[in-house]
Amino acid sequence: MTSAADSDGLHLLVADSKNAYAWKTVTVLTEPQLPADTWIGNSCVMDDHHAAVVYAPGAKP
């Protein structure tokens, strides 16, 4: 699992050996009421089916 941020939100991606480790977007975390140039966040894998994620709107300096 990894994450990537842009103006749409924080994208969580996973890759599975069964699919030749091709990255697939699982979800995009965002808050539509909060304007952001980009999103920032951290994540960690809890087990095969769960991750802990924190995210917030960011602004480019």
N, CA, C, O and CB atoms as a CASP TS submission, in Angstrom:
PFRMAT TS
TARGET T0000
AUTHOR 0000-0000-0000
METHOD Language model
MODEL 1
PARENT N/A
ATOM      1  N   MET     1       0.838  -1.165   0.000  1.00  0.00           N
ATOM      2  CA  MET     1       0.000   0.000   0.000  1.00  0.00           C
ATOM      3  C   MET     1       0.891   1.238   0.000  1.00  0.00           C
ATOM      4  O   MET     1       1.959   1.269   0.611  1.00  0.00           O
ATOM      5  CB  MET     1      -0.958  -0.008   1.209  1.00  0.00           C
ATOM      6  N   THR     2       0.409   2.251  -0.708  1.00  0.00           N
ATOM      7  CA  THR     2       1.066   3.550  -0.694  1.00  0.00           C
ATOM      8  C   THR     2      -0.006   4.614  -0.860  1.00  0.00           C
ATOM      9  O   THR     2      -1.171   4.300  -1.104  1.00  0.00           O
ATOM     10  CB  THR     2       2.153   3.656  -1.816  1.00  0.00           C
ATOM     11  N   SER     3       0.384   5.852  -0.730  1.00  0.00           N
ATOM     12  CA  SER     3      -0.557   6.954  -0.938  1.00  0.00           C
ATOM     13  C   SER     3       0.081   7.987  -1.852  1.00  0.00           C
ATOM     14  O   SER     3       1.303   8.112  -1.934  1.00  0.00           O
ATOM     15  CB  SER     3      -0.975   7.599   0.413  1.00  0.00           C
ATOM     16  N   ALA     4      -0.778   8.715  -2.529  1.00  0.00           N
ATOM     17  CA  ALA     4      -0.349   9.795  -3.410  1.00  0.00           C
ATOM     18  C   ALA     4      -1.348  10.924  -3.279  1.00  0.00           C
ATOM     19  O   ALA     4      -2.555  10.685  -3.255  1.00  0.00           O
ATOM     20  CB  ALA     4      -0.228   9.318  -4.892  1.00  0.00           C
ATOM     21  N   ALA     5      -0.869  12.137  -3.196  1.00  0.00           N
ATOM     22  CA  ALA     5      -1.753  13.279  -2.974  1.00  0.00           C
ATOM     23  C   ALA     5      -1.767  14.216  -4.171  1.00  0.00           C
ATOM     24  O   ALA     5      -0.762  14.393  -4.859  1.00  0.00           O
ATOM     25  CB  ALA     5      -1.328  14.039  -1.727  1.00  0.00           C
ATOM     26  N   ASP     6      -2.915  14.803  -4.399  1.00  0.00           N
ATOM     27  CA  ASP     6      -3.059  15.875  -5.382  1.00  0.00           C
ATOM     28  C   ASP     6      -4.252  16.723  -4.972  1.00  0.00           C
ATOM     29  O   ASP     6      -4.751  16.575  -3.856  1.00  0.00           O
ATOM     30  CB  ASP     6      -3.239  15.307  -6.837  1.00  0.00           C
ATOM     31  N   SER     7      -4.716  17.601  -5.836  1.00  0.00           N
ATOM     32  CA  SER     7      -5.824  18.488  -5.480  1.00  0.00           C
ATOM     33  C   SER     7      -7.150  17.752  -5.347  1.00  0.00           C
ATOM     34  O   SER     7      -8.097  18.298  -4.780  1.00  0.00           O
ATOM     35  CB  SER     7      -5.958  19.578  -6.511  1.00  0.00           C
ATOM     36  N   ASP     8      -7.240  16.525  -5.857  1.00  0.00           N
ATOM     37  CA  ASP     8      -8.467  15.732  -5.716  1.00  0.00           C
ATOM     38  C   ASP     8      -8.581  15.068  -4.359  1.00  0.00           C
ATOM     39  O   ASP     8      -9.693  14.752  -3.935  1.00  0.00           O
ATOM     40  CB  ASP     8      -8.530  14.679  -6.793  1.00  0.00           C
ATOM     41  N   GLY     9      -7.471  14.841  -3.653  1.00  0.00           N
ATOM     42  CA  GLY     9      -7.493  14.201  -2.354  1.00  0.00           C
ATOM     43  C   GLY     9      -6.276  13.328  -2.139  1.00  0.00           C
ATOM     44  O   GLY     9      -5.313  13.376  -2.906  1.00  0.00           O
ATOM     45  N   LEU    10      -6.331  12.526  -1.082  1.00  0.00           N
ATOM     46  CA  LEU    10      -5.265  11.575  -0.785  1.00  0.00           C
ATOM     47  C   LEU    10      -5.695  10.229  -1.344  1.00  0.00           C
ATOM     48  O   LEU    10      -6.670   9.640  -0.877  1.00  0.00           O
ATOM     49  CB  LEU    10      -4.970  11.490   0.760  1.00  0.00           C
ATOM     50  N   HIS    11      -4.970   9.743  -2.342  1.00  0.00           N
ATOM     51  CA  HIS    11      -5.294   8.486  -3.013  1.00  0.00           C
ATOM     52  C   HIS    11      -4.577   7.344  -2.299  1.00  0.00           C
ATOM     53  O   HIS    11      -3.367   7.411  -2.085  1.00  0.00           O
ATOM     54  CB  HIS    11      -4.895   8.535  -4.520  1.00  0.00           C
ATOM     55  N   LEU    12      -5.315   6.299  -1.930  1.00  0.00           N
ATOM     56  CA  LEU    12      -4.714   5.101  -1.364  1.00  0.00           C
ATOM     57  C   LEU    12      -4.657   4.042  -2.448  1.00  0.00           C
ATOM     58  O   LEU    12      -5.666   3.722  -3.076  1.00  0.00           O
ATOM     59  CB  LEU    12      -5.510   4.594  -0.126  1.00  0.00           C
ATOM     60  N   LEU    13      -3.468   3.504  -2.659  1.00  0.00           N
ATOM     61  CA  LEU    13      -3.253   2.517  -3.723  1.00  0.00           C
ATOM     62  C   LEU    13      -2.706   1.223  -3.129  1.00  0.00           C
ATOM     63  O   LEU    13      -1.960   1.238  -2.150  1.00  0.00           O
ATOM     64  CB  LEU    13      -2.282   3.070  -4.800  1.00  0.00           C
ATOM     65  N   VAL    14      -3.089   0.114  -3.735  1.00  0.00           N
ATOM     66  CA  VAL    14      -2.579  -1.196  -3.337  1.00  0.00           C
ATOM     67  C   VAL    14      -2.063  -1.924  -4.571  1.00  0.00           C
ATOM     68  O   VAL    14      -2.481  -1.653  -5.696  1.00  0.00           O
ATOM     69  CB  VAL    14      -3.678  -2.032  -2.620  1.00  0.00           C
ATOM     70  N   ALA    15      -1.148  -2.854  -4.331  1.00  0.00           N
ATOM     71  CA  ALA    15      -0.613  -3.695  -5.410  1.00  0.00           C
ATOM     72  C   ALA    15      -0.574  -5.129  -4.890  1.00  0.00           C
ATOM     73  O   ALA    15      -0.152  -5.377  -3.760  1.00  0.00           O
ATOM     74  CB  ALA    15       0.826  -3.212  -5.876  1.00  0.00           C
ATOM     75  N   ASP    16      -1.012  -6.057  -5.715  1.00  0.00           N
ATOM     76  CA  ASP    16      -1.109  -7.462  -5.329  1.00  0.00           C
ATOM     77  C   ASP    16      -0.242  -8.310  -6.255  1.00  0.00           C
ATOM     78  O   ASP    16      -0.195  -8.063  -7.460  1.00  0.00           O
ATOM     79  CB  ASP    16      -2.580  -7.944  -5.367  1.00  0.00           C
ATOM     80  N   SER    17       0.431  -9.288  -5.708  1.00  0.00           N
ATOM     81  CA  SER    17       1.279 -10.157  -6.530  1.00  0.00           C
ATOM     82  C   SER    17       0.475 -10.907  -7.582  1.00  0.00           C
ATOM     83  O   SER    17       0.994 -11.222  -8.653  1.00  0.00           O
ATOM     84  CB  SER    17       2.024 -11.149  -5.650  1.00  0.00           C
ATOM     85  N   LYS    18      -0.792 -11.197  -7.284  1.00  0.00           N
ATOM     86  CA  LYS    18      -1.642 -11.904  -8.254  1.00  0.00           C
ATOM     87  C   LYS    18      -1.889 -11.084  -9.513  1.00  0.00           C
ATOM     88  O   LYS    18      -2.235 -11.630 -10.560  1.00  0.00           O
ATOM     89  CB  LYS    18      -2.972 -12.266  -7.617  1.00  0.00           C
ATOM     90  N   ASN    19      -1.709  -9.766  -9.405  1.00  0.00           N
ATOM     91  CA  ASN    19      -1.918  -8.870 -10.546  1.00  0.00           C
ATOM     92  C   ASN    19      -0.614  -8.225 -10.987  1.00  0.00           C
ATOM     93  O   ASN    19      -0.611  -7.093 -11.469  1.00  0.00           O
ATOM     94  CB  ASN    19      -2.942  -7.788 -10.196  1.00  0.00           C
ATOM     95  N   ALA    20       0.487  -8.934 -10.827  1.00  0.00           N
ATOM     96  CA  ALA    20       1.814  -8.461 -11.239  1.00  0.00           C
ATOM     97  C   ALA    20       2.177  -7.122 -10.584  1.00  0.00           C
ATOM     98  O   ALA    20       2.883  -6.301 -11.169  1.00  0.00           O
ATOM     99  CB  ALA    20       1.869  -8.322 -12.761  1.00  0.00           C
ATOM    100  N   TYR    21       1.688  -6.926  -9.381  1.00  0.00           N
ATOM    101  CA  TYR    21       1.964  -5.716  -8.605  1.00  0.00           C
ATOM    102  C   TYR    21       1.564  -4.427  -9.324  1.00  0.00           C
ATOM    103  O   TYR    21       2.220  -3.397  -9.174  1.00  0.00           O
ATOM    104  CB  TYR    21       3.426  -5.660  -8.265  1.00  0.00           C
ATOM    105  N   ALA    22       0.501  -4.491 -10.093  1.00  0.00           N
ATOM    106  CA  ALA    22      -0.030  -3.283 -10.731  1.00  0.00           C
ATOM    107  C   ALA    22      -0.770  -2.462  -9.672  1.00  0.00           C
ATOM    108  O   ALA    22      -1.606  -2.999  -8.945  1.00  0.00           O
ATOM    109  CB  ALA    22      -0.984  -3.644 -11.932  1.00  0.00           C
ATOM    110  N   TRP    23      -0.470  -1.178  -9.581  1.00  0.00           N
ATOM    111  CA  TRP    23      -1.112  -0.316  -8.591  1.00  0.00           C
ATOM    112  C   TRP    23      -2.573  -0.100  -8.948  1.00  0.00           C
ATOM    113  O   TRP    23      -2.912   0.094 -10.115  1.00  0.00           O
ATOM    114  CB  TRP    23      -0.383   1.032  -8.488  1.00  0.00           C
ATOM    115  N   LYS    24      -3.435  -0.134  -7.943  1.00  0.00           N
ATOM    116  CA  LYS    24      -4.876   0.078  -8.108  1.00  0.00           C
ATOM    117  C   LYS    24      -5.333   1.032  -7.014  1.00  0.00           C
ATOM    118  O   LYS    24      -5.015   0.833  -5.841  1.00  0.00           O
ATOM    119  CB  LYS    24      -5.674  -1.279  -8.049  1.00  0.00           C
ATOM    120  N   THR    25      -6.078   2.068  -7.394  1.00  0.00           N
ATOM    121  CA  THR    25      -6.617   3.006  -6.417  1.00  0.00           C
ATOM    122  C   THR    25      -7.764   2.344  -5.665  1.00  0.00           C
ATOM    123  O   THR    25      -8.729   1.872  -6.267  1.00  0.00           O
ATOM    124  CB  THR    25      -7.091   4.314  -7.104  1.00  0.00           C
ATOM    125  N   VAL    26      -7.645   2.316  -4.342  1.00  0.00           N
ATOM    126  CA  VAL    26      -8.680   1.733  -3.496  1.00  0.00           C
ATOM    127  C   VAL    26      -9.719   2.790  -3.142  1.00  0.00           C
ATOM    128  O   VAL    26     -10.921   2.532  -3.197  1.00  0.00           O
ATOM    129  CB  VAL    26      -8.066   1.127  -2.217  1.00  0.00           C
ATOM    130  N   THR    27      -9.250   3.976  -2.779  1.00  0.00           N
ATOM    131  CA  THR    27     -10.153   5.066  -2.421  1.00  0.00           C
ATOM    132  C   THR    27      -9.414   6.394  -2.531  1.00  0.00           C
ATOM    133  O   THR    27      -8.185   6.439  -2.580  1.00  0.00           O
ATOM    134  CB  THR    27     -10.718   4.871  -0.990  1.00  0.00           C
ATOM    135  N   VAL    28     -10.182   7.458  -2.569  1.00  0.00           N
ATOM    136  CA  VAL    28      -9.633   8.811  -2.539  1.00  0.00           C
ATOM    137  C   VAL    28     -10.285   9.519  -1.360  1.00  0.00           C
ATOM    138  O   VAL    28     -11.505   9.682  -1.321  1.00  0.00           O
ATOM    139  CB  VAL    28      -9.886   9.585  -3.900  1.00  0.00           C
ATOM    140  N   LEU    29      -9.468   9.939  -0.399  1.00  0.00           N
ATOM    141  CA  LEU    29      -9.967  10.620   0.787  1.00  0.00           C
ATOM    142  C   LEU    29      -9.910  12.125   0.569  1.00  0.00           C
ATOM    143  O   LEU    29      -8.881  12.670   0.168  1.00  0.00           O
ATOM    144  CB  LEU    29      -9.155  10.216   2.040  1.00  0.00           C
ATOM    145  N   THR    30     -11.019  12.780   0.837  1.00  0.00           N
ATOM    146  CA  THR    30     -11.107  14.231   0.665  1.00  0.00           C
ATOM    147  C   THR    30     -12.257  14.769   1.493  1.00  0.00           C
ATOM    148  O   THR    30     -13.112  14.004   1.941  1.00  0.00           O
ATOM    149  CB  THR    30     -11.290  14.607  -0.825  1.00  0.00           C
ATOM    150  N   GLU    31     -12.287  16.037   1.695  1.00  0.00           N
ATOM    151  CA  GLU    31     -13.402  16.727   2.338  1.00  0.00           C
ATOM    152  C   GLU    31     -13.817  17.845   1.392  1.00  0.00           C
ATOM    153  O   GLU    31     -13.137  18.869   1.321  1.00  0.00           O
ATOM    154  CB  GLU    31     -13.012  17.284   3.776  1.00  0.00           C
ATOM    155  N   PRO    32     -14.920  17.673   0.663  1.00  0.00           N
ATOM    156  CA  PRO    32     -15.306  18.643  -0.360  1.00  0.00           C
ATOM    157  C   PRO    32     -15.479  20.076   0.157  1.00  0.00           C
ATOM    158  O   PRO    32     -15.325  21.032  -0.603  1.00  0.00           O
ATOM    159  CB  PRO    32     -16.578  18.200  -0.997  1.00  0.00           C
ATOM    160  N   GLN    33     -15.796  20.222   1.434  1.00  0.00           N
ATOM    161  CA  GLN    33     -16.008  21.562   1.991  1.00  0.00           C
ATOM    162  C   GLN    33     -14.703  22.322   2.231  1.00  0.00           C
ATOM    163  O   GLN    33     -14.714  23.539   2.415  1.00  0.00           O
ATOM    164  CB  GLN    33     -16.775  21.460   3.291  1.00  0.00           C
ATOM    165  N   LEU    34     -13.577  21.599   2.229  1.00  0.00           N
ATOM    166  CA  LEU    34     -12.292  22.220   2.513  1.00  0.00           C
ATOM    167  C   LEU    34     -11.491  22.405   1.228  1.00  0.00           C
ATOM    168  O   LEU    34     -11.101  21.422   0.599  1.00  0.00           O
ATOM    169  CB  LEU    34     -11.498  21.378   3.520  1.00  0.00           C
ATOM    170  N   PRO    35     -11.244  23.642   0.833  1.00  0.00           N
ATOM    171  CA  PRO    35     -10.423  23.861  -0.362  1.00  0.00           C
ATOM    172  C   PRO    35      -8.969  23.507  -0.065  1.00  0.00           C
ATOM    173  O   PRO    35      -8.463  23.781   1.023  1.00  0.00           O
ATOM    174  CB  PRO    35     -10.534  25.332  -0.846  1.00  0.00           C
ATOM    175  N   ALA    36      -8.306  22.897  -1.038  1.00  0.00           N
ATOM    176  CA  ALA    36      -6.903  22.532  -0.849  1.00  0.00           C
ATOM    177  C   ALA    36      -6.191  22.493  -2.188  1.00  0.00           C
ATOM    178  O   ALA    36      -6.736  22.004  -3.178  1.00  0.00           O
ATOM    179  CB  ALA    36      -6.780  21.171  -0.137  1.00  0.00           C
ATOM    180  N   ASP    37      -4.976  23.009  -2.214  1.00  0.00           N
ATOM    181  CA  ASP    37      -4.132  22.881  -3.405  1.00  0.00           C
ATOM    182  C   ASP    37      -3.680  21.434  -3.546  1.00  0.00           C
ATOM    183  O   ASP    37      -3.544  20.911  -4.652  1.00  0.00           O
ATOM    184  CB  ASP    37      -2.903  23.836  -3.327  1.00  0.00           C
ATOM    185  N   THR    38      -3.450  20.802  -2.405  1.00  0.00           N
ATOM    186  CA  THR    38      -3.046  19.395  -2.349  1.00  0.00           C
ATOM    187  C   THR    38      -3.476  18.851  -0.997  1.00  0.00           C
ATOM    188  O   THR    38      -3.927  19.606  -0.136  1.00  0.00           O
ATOM    189  CB  THR    38      -1.495  19.222  -2.567  1.00  0.00           C
ATOM    190  N   TRP    39      -3.340  17.557  -0.810  1.00  0.00           N
ATOM    191  CA  TRP    39      -3.676  16.914   0.463  1.00  0.00           C
ATOM    192  C   TRP    39      -2.408  16.258   1.002  1.00  0.00           C
ATOM    193  O   TRP    39      -1.550  15.822   0.235  1.00  0.00           O
ATOM    194  CB  TRP    39      -4.837  15.858   0.292  1.00  0.00           C
ATOM    195  N   ILE    40      -2.300  16.193   2.310  1.00  0.00           N
ATOM    196  CA  ILE    40      -1.163  15.546   2.946  1.00  0.00           C
ATOM    197  C   ILE    40      -1.689  14.437   3.849  1.00  0.00           C
ATOM    198  O   ILE    40      -2.827  14.495   4.313  1.00  0.00           O
ATOM    199  CB  ILE    40      -0.305  16.572   3.753  1.00  0.00           C
ATOM    200  N   GLY    41      -0.868  13.439   4.095  1.00  0.00           N
ATOM    201  CA  GLY    41      -1.311  12.372   4.978  1.00  0.00           C
ATOM    202  C   GLY    41      -0.247  11.342   5.237  1.00  0.00           C
ATOM    203  O   GLY    41       0.796  11.313   4.584  1.00  0.00           O
ATOM    204  N   ASN    42      -0.532  10.495   6.205  1.00  0.00           N
ATOM    205  CA  ASN    42       0.303   9.354   6.545  1.00  0.00           C
ATOM    206  C   ASN    42      -0.592   8.137   6.676  1.00  0.00           C
ATOM    207  O   ASN    42      -1.769   8.248   7.019  1.00  0.00           O
ATOM    208  CB  ASN    42       1.108   9.605   7.856  1.00  0.00           C
ATOM    209  N   SER    43      -0.019   6.972   6.397  1.00  0.00           N
ATOM    210  CA  SER    43      -0.795   5.741   6.500  1.00  0.00           C
ATOM    211  C   SER    43       0.101   4.596   6.927  1.00  0.00           C
ATOM    212  O   SER    43       1.313   4.621   6.715  1.00  0.00           O
ATOM    213  CB  SER    43      -1.482   5.414   5.168  1.00  0.00           C
ATOM    214  N   CYS    44      -0.513   3.594   7.530  1.00  0.00           N
ATOM    215  CA  CYS    44       0.213   2.368   7.848  1.00  0.00           C
ATOM    216  C   CYS    44      -0.755   1.199   7.724  1.00  0.00           C
ATOM    217  O   CYS    44      -1.953   1.336   7.973  1.00  0.00           O
ATOM    218  CB  CYS    44       0.844   2.430   9.282  1.00  0.00           C
ATOM    219  N   VAL    45      -0.223   0.065   7.340  1.00  0.00           N
ATOM    220  CA  VAL    45      -1.017  -1.150   7.174  1.00  0.00           C
ATOM    221  C   VAL    45      -1.198  -1.799   8.541  1.00  0.00           C
ATOM    222  O   VAL    45      -0.229  -2.016   9.268  1.00  0.00           O
ATOM    223  CB  VAL    45      -0.340  -2.140   6.167  1.00  0.00           C
ATOM    224  N   MET    46      -2.455  -2.109   8.884  1.00  0.00           N
ATOM    225  CA  MET    46      -2.754  -2.761  10.158  1.00  0.00           C
ATOM    226  C   MET    46      -2.755  -4.287  10.009  1.00  0.00           C
ATOM    227  O   MET    46      -2.233  -5.003  10.862  1.00  0.00           O
ATOM    228  CB  MET    46      -4.112  -2.278  10.698  1.00  0.00           C
ATOM    229  N   ASP    47      -3.347  -4.769   8.918  1.00  0.00           N
ATOM    230  CA  ASP    47      -3.356  -6.191   8.582  1.00  0.00           C
ATOM    231  C   ASP    47      -3.714  -6.304   7.102  1.00  0.00           C
ATOM    232  O   ASP    47      -3.659  -5.304   6.385  1.00  0.00           O
ATOM    233  CB  ASP    47      -4.373  -6.999   9.487  1.00  0.00           C
ATOM    234  N   ASP    48      -4.073  -7.475   6.635  1.00  0.00           N
ATOM    235  CA  ASP    48      -4.359  -7.664   5.206  1.00  0.00           C
ATOM    236  C   ASP    48      -5.543  -6.859   4.693  1.00  0.00           C
ATOM    237  O   ASP    48      -5.673  -6.661   3.485  1.00  0.00           O
ATOM    238  CB  ASP    48      -4.607  -9.107   4.937  1.00  0.00           C
ATOM    239  N   HIS    49      -6.402  -6.395   5.578  1.00  0.00           N
ATOM    240  CA  HIS    49      -7.631  -5.715   5.142  1.00  0.00           C
ATOM    241  C   HIS    49      -7.844  -4.325   5.749  1.00  0.00           C
ATOM    242  O   HIS    49      -8.857  -3.685   5.469  1.00  0.00           O
ATOM    243  CB  HIS    49      -8.808  -6.570   5.477  1.00  0.00           C
ATOM    244  N   HIS    50      -6.913  -3.851   6.569  1.00  0.00           N
ATOM    245  CA  HIS    50      -7.114  -2.572   7.247  1.00  0.00           C
ATOM    246  C   HIS    50      -5.854  -1.711   7.211  1.00  0.00           C
ATOM    247  O   HIS    50      -4.728  -2.207   7.255  1.00  0.00           O
ATOM    248  CB  HIS    50      -7.543  -2.805   8.691  1.00  0.00           C
ATOM    249  N   ALA    51      -6.086  -0.419   7.132  1.00  0.00           N
ATOM    250  CA  ALA    51      -5.008   0.563   7.212  1.00  0.00           C
ATOM    251  C   ALA    51      -5.455   1.707   8.103  1.00  0.00           C
ATOM    252  O   ALA    51      -6.643   2.025   8.162  1.00  0.00           O
ATOM    253  CB  ALA    51      -4.611   1.082   5.802  1.00  0.00           C
ATOM    254  N   ALA    52      -4.522   2.321   8.788  1.00  0.00           N
ATOM    255  CA  ALA    52      -4.792   3.523   9.555  1.00  0.00           C
ATOM    256  C   ALA    52      -4.285   4.695   8.714  1.00  0.00           C
ATOM    257  O   ALA    52      -3.149   4.686   8.239  1.00  0.00           O
ATOM    258  CB  ALA    52      -4.108   3.478  10.985  1.00  0.00           C
ATOM    259  N   VAL    53      -5.142   5.703   8.538  1.00  0.00           N
ATOM    260  CA  VAL    53      -4.787   6.833   7.673  1.00  0.00           C
ATOM    261  C   VAL    53      -5.213   8.131   8.344  1.00  0.00           C
ATOM    262  O   VAL    53      -6.323   8.237   8.866  1.00  0.00           O
ATOM    263  CB  VAL    53      -5.452   6.698   6.271  1.00  0.00           C
ATOM    264  N   VAL    54      -4.331   9.105   8.327  1.00  0.00           N
ATOM    265  CA  VAL    54      -4.669  10.474   8.733  1.00  0.00           C
ATOM    266  C   VAL    54      -4.360  11.369   7.543  1.00  0.00           C
ATOM    267  O   VAL    54      -3.367  11.170   6.843  1.00  0.00           O
ATOM    268  CB  VAL    54      -3.867  10.929  10.030  1.00  0.00           C
ATOM    269  N   TYR    55      -5.218  12.357   7.321  1.00  0.00           N
ATOM    270  CA  TYR    55      -5.015  13.246   6.177  1.00  0.00           C
ATOM    271  C   TYR    55      -5.594  14.616   6.481  1.00  0.00           C
ATOM    272  O   TYR    55      -6.453  14.764   7.350  1.00  0.00           O
ATOM    273  CB  TYR    55      -5.657  12.661   4.899  1.00  0.00           C
ATOM    274  N   ALA    56      -5.114  15.610   5.754  1.00  0.00           N
ATOM    275  CA  ALA    56      -5.540  16.989   5.967  1.00  0.00           C
ATOM    276  C   ALA    56      -5.303  17.779   4.687  1.00  0.00           C
ATOM    277  O   ALA    56      -4.480  17.395   3.855  1.00  0.00           O
ATOM    278  CB  ALA    56      -4.782  17.633   7.168  1.00  0.00           C
ATOM    279  N   PRO    57      -6.029  18.889   4.532  1.00  0.00           N
ATOM    280  CA  PRO    57      -5.777  19.734   3.369  1.00  0.00           C
ATOM    281  C   PRO    57      -4.444  20.435   3.525  1.00  0.00           C
ATOM    282  O   PRO    57      -4.043  20.799   4.630  1.00  0.00           O
ATOM    283  CB  PRO    57      -6.906  20.762   3.179  1.00  0.00           C
ATOM    284  N   GLY    58      -3.772  20.617   2.425  1.00  0.00           N
ATOM    285  CA  GLY    58      -2.500  21.337   2.436  1.00  0.00           C
ATOM    286  C   GLY    58      -2.570  22.479   1.434  1.00  0.00           C
ATOM    287  O   GLY    58      -3.484  22.552   0.612  1.00  0.00           O
ATOM    288  N   ALA    59      -1.607  23.348   1.517  1.00  0.00           N
ATOM    289  CA  ALA    59      -1.530  24.469   0.580  1.00  0.00           C
ATOM    290  C   ALA    59      -0.101  24.600   0.100  1.00  0.00           C
ATOM    291  O   ALA    59       0.841  24.418   0.871  1.00  0.00           O
ATOM    292  CB  ALA    59      -2.017  25.793   1.236  1.00  0.00           C
ATOM    293  N   LYS    60       0.057  24.911  -1.148  1.00  0.00           N
ATOM    294  CA  LYS    60       1.395  25.132  -1.687  1.00  0.00           C
ATOM    295  C   LYS    60       1.885  26.497  -1.217  1.00  0.00           C
ATOM    296  O   LYS    60       1.129  27.468  -1.234  1.00  0.00           O
ATOM    297  CB  LYS    60       1.401  25.041  -3.250  1.00  0.00           C
ATOM    298  N   PRO    61       3.140  26.574  -0.799  1.00  0.00           N
ATOM    299  CA  PRO    61       3.666  27.866  -0.308  1.00  0.00           C
ATOM    300  C   PRO    61       3.752  28.906  -1.394  1.00  0.00           C
ATOM    301  O   PRO    61       4.172  30.034  -1.136  1.00  0.00           O
ATOM    302  CB  PRO    61       5.035  27.681   0.303  1.00  0.00           C
TER
END
